[in-house]
Amino acid sequence: MRRLRGQERAITGNRQTSWAFADAYCAELVENAEGVALRWARDRAREAGLSSVSSATGAALRLLAATADAKAVAEIGTGTGVSGIHLLRGMRPDGVLTTVDIEPERQQFARQAFRGAGFAGNRARFIPGRALDVLPRLADGGYDLVFCDGDRMEYPDYLGESLRLLRTGGLVCFEGVFADGHTVDSGTQRAEVLKLRELLRTVRESAALAVSLLPVGDGLLCAVKQGR
């Protein structure tokens, strides 16, 4: 038993080291590719008391957008533009990011960040408002990817709206599903964590979705809408 516990500690330590290496590797990639605009956007987020997606999460978003050959992406939670830069970098050159946020002031920072990253003004459409009020106005089946980084209490509702918005083969991603480790904690949890668990359970049990949970940042839940 002692030997097994020692092995478990070694495996855990190796995983943590590997994840740290992956984060550092992605951070270097991001820094080399578009460091100035991202640093500016991250600084604005920090000043506003907002969290931004990690470099590893950003790299994953760019990869997923590129893999989907995304021309139309919807983002719930503009923030100051950090995730939007990553998504735009992965999208087709003629792609348009539709980004929704309840705070118009944040979207002004994102607009500046996108411009600083070299994107033309017509590459992004900014819609202020509560996501669940805005999403029903967007076109059915008109999007290749939906990225959700808004109110965690509304994540299960975002899923339904996202599946309506996505084309068959489209991808939905949810940021922050680890909730700083609380999602897997067996103790009593706040309502937000219970909503995340509900989302994870719903996605896992859906026969219409191909699902993966990526251990980047604070957890990135991804699901592809299948044609059945």
Secondary structure, 3 states (H helix, E strand, C coil): CHHHHHHHHHHHHHHHHHHHHHHHHHHHHHHHHHHHHHHHHHHHHHHCCCCCCCHHHHHHHHHHHHHCCCCEEEEECCCCCHHHHHHHHHCCCCCEEEEEECCHHHHHHHHHHHHHCCCCHHHEEEEECCHHHHHHHCCCCCEEEEEECCCHHHHHHHHHHHHHHEEEEEEEEEECCCHHHHHHCCCCCCHHHHHHHHHHHHHHHCCCEEEEEECCCCCEEEEEECCC
